[in-house]
């Protein structure tokens, strides 16, 4: 696979960028991102409750799943990775630079999410032997504070590339001015903003369409708008496994999406089930397998590992 290295990656960092790209995508060009940033984003709601495995209450559950399952990269805040990463150095990590809780609702105030750390802090983890392949950052387009997040994201993407790291932007239209944050046309606009900021991948929500319309086909607008920035899809809240795998397949093979970012649909399960879910998703995303094959991987009837 030929990697298109961005023009803001210095020649001295080109091989480092290609190495990190291959590590994150398993040399497929697609990204299976295991999302672990919900400890801040959703507090403890995603880890304790009805239908959630008791194993998920322990933060180390993330790392056990990421170690045993077939993933591309595990994304979480620096502090969480710093606390556990030394014991799981084999995992490729993506550092989530900003986060906010869900306590302040949009009705109260437009969302803003500033960087929690400096870019130099990321480099310390690399110096300590962790496989840091990139950084992530969320932008809430349509918020009255979007200018702050756009400026931070622009600088972070540039700094990441200057050090041979990938940059993944979470692109969520959200704020009092946004009437439908899952509108296909609006999501396509957000994808274009990610491209303009130089992101390697942009994580967006799967659009919601009117009855009778095809979601996967409507999603093509965002993939086209993103150009050389690759789109990955947010996994969202937990739902039926077969339905989730079918959506994943359609997003890739109908829409042209280049991966997915999945959190709750993986980590809310027991370790053995979560590992099988990782492998099922990756069999589609990274292995080009069918939904039937992936579901059998989830059931434990088939094996998948790159």
N, C-alpha and C positions, 0 to 999 in steps of 0.2 A: 504494500500500500504506500503510495506516494503522499507525503504530508506537505500540505501547503503552509509553509512557515510565514507568519505575518511579517510585514516589513519593519515593524518596530522591535523585532527580536534582533539584538546585535549578532554579528557574525560569530563572535566568540561564544555565544549562548545557543547557537542554532542546534548543535548536537544535543545539548541539555534539553531544549524544548522538544525535539523529536523523541528523545528518550522518555520524557514525561508523558508526551502524547500517546506513545505506544503503550506505556505502562497503564495509563488510565483507560484506554480503549481496547486493550488486549490485542493491539495491532489490527483491529477491525474497522477503525474509523468511527465506530458507534460508542456511546457512553452509557454504561449501566451504573448510575449513581445511587448508592445507598445513602439515604438522607437521615442524618441523626441530629438535626438542629432543633428538634422540637422541645428539648428540655427548657429552652428559653421561650420559644415561640408559643407553645401551648401549655407551659408549666407542667403539672403532673397529670393533666387530663388524659394524655395519650398513653399513660403507663400503668394506671390503676383503674379498674372499673369492669363493668359487665362485658364479657366477651374478650377480655384482654388476659393473656397468660400471666400468671403470677411471676414468671421469670423476668418479665419486662420491667418490673419495679426496680430491678438492680441495673444501674447504668452500664455495668460491664457486659450486660447482655448484648449491647450493640457490638462490642468488640469480638465477642465469641462468634456471633453471626457472621461478621465481616471476615473473620479468619477462616471459618469453615466453609462459608458459601462462596460461590463464584460471583464476584462483583467486579466492577471496574475501579471504583473509588468510593471511599467512605467520607462523607462530608459532615463536619461538625465544627463547633466553636473551638478555638485554640485551647482554652482552659480544660475542656473535657478531654481533648486529645493529649494534652500535656500530662494529665493525671493518670491516663491508662496506656498511652501510646508506647511507652518504654517497654512494656510487656507484650506488645503486639507490633513489633517493628516490620513484620512482613506485609502489613496492610498498606496499600496506597491511600494517602490522605489528601483531602481538599479542605482547606481552612476557611470556614465561614466567617467573614470579616465583620459583619454586622448582624444584629438581631434585635427584636423587641418582643415584649409579651403581648398577649391578647386581651389584657385587662382594660386598656383604653379603647373603647369602641369608636368606629368611624363617625357615629352620630355625635360623639363628644368632641372629637378633634381629628383632623386629617392625619394620616400616619406619617411618621418619620422614623428612620432607622439609621443611626450614625455608626461609624466604625467603632468597635469595642477596643481595638488594638492598633498598633502601628505595623507597617509592613516589615520593619526590621525584626519584630517579634516572631514573625513567620520563619525568618531565616535562622533563628536560634534553634527551632525544632529540626530544621535540616542539618544544622551543625551537630546536633545530638544524635544523628543517625536515623531519623524518621524519614519515611518515603513521602515527602511533601511534593505532590505533583501539580498543585494549583491552589487558587483561592476562589472564593465565591462571595457575591454581594447582592443584596436585594434592593431593587428600586421600585417605589410605589409611584408609577406615573399617574398624573392627575391630582396628586396631593399638592397642597399649596407649598409643600417643602420639597417638591421634586428637584428643584435647582440644587439643593444641598446634596442630595443623593446622587444626582447626575454628575456633579463635580467630583465627588469622592470616588465614584465608580470609574470615571475617566482616568483619574490619577492611578488608581489601583490596577486597572487593566494594563496601563503602560508600565508600571513598576513590575508587575508579574512577568510581562514579556521581556523586560530588560534583564530579568534573572532566569529566563528560560522556563517559566512556569505557565500553566494554563490559567485562563480567566473565564469563570462561569458566572453569568448574571441571571439572578432570579428576577423576572420582569412581570410585575403585577400591577395592572391599572387598578387603582383603589383610592377612594376619597369621596368627599361629599358631592363632587362634580361628576362622579362616575355612576351612571345609571345601571349599566350592565357590564360588569367586569369580565364576563366570559363571552362577550360578543366576538364573533370570529374576525370581523374587520378591525376591531380595537386591538385584539391580540396580535394581529398581523402588524399593526402599527407599532406595538411594543417590541416585536421581533426586529423591526427595522431600526429602532432606537438602539437595541443591543448591538446590531451590526455597526452602527455609526460610532459606537463607543469602542469597537474593536474586540468584542467578546469572542471567544472560541466556541462556546456553547451558550445558549440562552434557555433557561427553564421557564416554561409558560404553562398556563392552565389549558387543558383540553377544552375547546369552545363548546358552548351549549347552543343548539340550533332549534328553530321552530319545528313543530311536528311535521313529519313528511320529508324533512331535509336530512341529508347525510352528513354526520359530524366529521367523519374522516375526510370526506371530500372538501368540506368547508375549511378544514384545517390546512389544506394545501396553500391557501392564501398566505398564511404565516410562514410556511416553509419557503415559499418564493420570495417573500419580503425580506427574509433573513439573509438571502444570498449566501456568501461564504461563511457566515456564522451558522453553526448547526443548531437545530432546535431539538430540545428534549422536553418531555412532557411530565408535568407534576402528577404523582400517583393519586393524591387526594386521600379522602377518608377510606377506611376499610370497607370492602364489599366482597361479593362472591368471587372466589378464585377464578372460576372458568370465565366469568364476565370480564374480570380484570385482564386476564391473559388474551382474550379476544380483542379487547380495546388496544392492548399493547401491540398485537399483531397488525391491526388495522392502521394504527398510528404510523407504523414503520412501512408497511407494504402498500397502503393506499395513500396516506398523506405524504409520505417521504420523510417522516421524522427520523432523527438520527440517535434516538435513545430515550431514556426515561430516568426520572428521579423518584424513587420509591422509598417511603419511610414506614408509615403505619401499616400498610399492607404486608410488610415484612416483620418488623420488630415486635408487633403486638402478639405474635405467635410464639409458641414454645421454641426452644433452640432447634430441635430436630425439624419441626415444621417450617420454621423461618429459613433454615438452610435450604430445604427443598423448594421453598418459594423463591429464594434468590436464584437457585439453579434453573427453575422453570422460566423465570423472567429472562435470565441470561441466555437460555437456550433459544429464545426468540430474538432477543436484541443482538446478541453477539454470535449466535450459532445458526441463525436463519432457519430454525426449526418451526414446525407447524404448531398450531394451538393444541391439537390432539397429543403430539409428542410432549409438549411443555406440561400439559395437565397430567400426563403419566409420570413425568419427573416429579411433579408436586405430590402425586399419590405414592411415590416411592417405587413405582413399577419400572421406571427407566432411570438411567444415570446420565448426567451431563456435566462435563468439566472440560474447560479449554486447556 
